[in-house]
Amino acid sequence: MNAAGVGGPTGLLLIDKPGGVTSHDVVARVRAILSTRRVGHAGTLDPMATGLLVVAVGRATKLLGHLAMAEKSYTATIRLGESTDTDDAEGKVISSRDASALSPDDIRSGMTPFTGDIEQVPSSYSAIKVGGRRAYDLARSGQDVALAARRITVARFEPVAALRRVEDCLDVDVAIDCSTGTYVRALARDLGERLGVGGHLTALRRTAIGPFEVAEAIDVFPDGVLPRGEPRPPIGDELRARTGSSVMPVSTAVGRALPTRVVGRELAADLRFGRRIPAAGIVGTYAVTDSAGAFLALVTEDGPVAKPVFVWNAE
């Protein structure tokens, strides 16, 4: 294996990210474990959040933008009665109101307007760029950050456990199914505002991205999350082997994320050279494999032909 990691594993890794590390930390950890620089991820998680992070290894990094991973699922805890400047528990409390009189029905009714296709203003402490700078950098420097509302879809937003009283606040455990681009912190903020008591996020766990679930994910921090600057124990052979064997083959990953079409030898040869093949009446981007199940390309159809948008064998 050379320094770029050519010849190493290629595919997707499903990682269960612990709290206290960034998504970039996870990528760096996978690079160290697998001795390759060719690692990327889809769907950033805040350091406070835990749960599923989809990591691509090797040439599979080129596939991330093509796979159908627009739908995401979370479990979260919202504290009603306190607002913070970051809309989550890592921020400073900026207002407090007594929320103890709210009933479960009040809270369910308050959630209803935040389901379906809605407009959402992201948190000012988000990674969205404003004039070339991250919104959170501007907010931390004391600047007012005005972000435009974005169209999102929230298919599910509902309580999943009994309310818990914390002094004058109420903690609400919720389940959320939503489109990519949804800020769960903003849902917590907006629910609190609608109920007139303020609110922020105290816990967040991503349970699914598209067809991939956290139950399948592995832990790449078996020694726990250590403070920055503290030396981590050497990476053992067992962790290297377990991580390497957990890399999902590209053919499996695309087959789960997209519709799949099987073609014979002649059409397979055409696709390997980036040529168009006859259409099959499949809507949207789909995967094509040969008769042995080897992934060939991603294609979209335009009238009578299917055009490759990504050819796996081509560098």
Secondary structure as UniProt FT lines:
FT   TURN            3..4
FT   TURN            6..7
FT   STRAND          11..17
FT   TURN            19..20
FT   HELIX           23..34
FT   STRAND          39..42
FT   TURN            47..48
FT   STRAND          50..57
FT   HELIX           58..63
FT   TURN            64..66
FT   STRAND          71..80
FT   STRAND          82..84
FT   TURN            85..86
FT   TURN            89..90
FT   STRAND          93..96
FT   TURN            100..101
FT   HELIX           104..111
FT   HELIX           112..114
FT   STRAND          116..120
FT   TURN            124..125
FT   STRAND          129..130
FT   TURN            131..132
FT   STRAND          133..134
FT   HELIX           135..140
FT   TURN            141..142
FT   STRAND          150..159
FT   STRAND          164..166
FT   TURN            167..168
FT   STRAND          169..179
FT   TURN            180..181
FT   HELIX           184..194
FT   TURN            195..196
FT   STRAND          199..209
FT   TURN            210..211
FT   STRAND          212..213
FT   HELIX           214..216
FT   TURN            222..223
FT   TURN            228..229
FT   HELIX           237..245
FT   HELIX           250..257
FT   STRAND          260..262
FT   HELIX           265..272
FT   TURN            273..274
FT   STRAND          277..278
FT   STRAND          286..289
FT   TURN            291..292
FT   STRAND          295..302
FT   TURN            303..304
FT   STRAND          305..311
FT   TURN            312..313
//
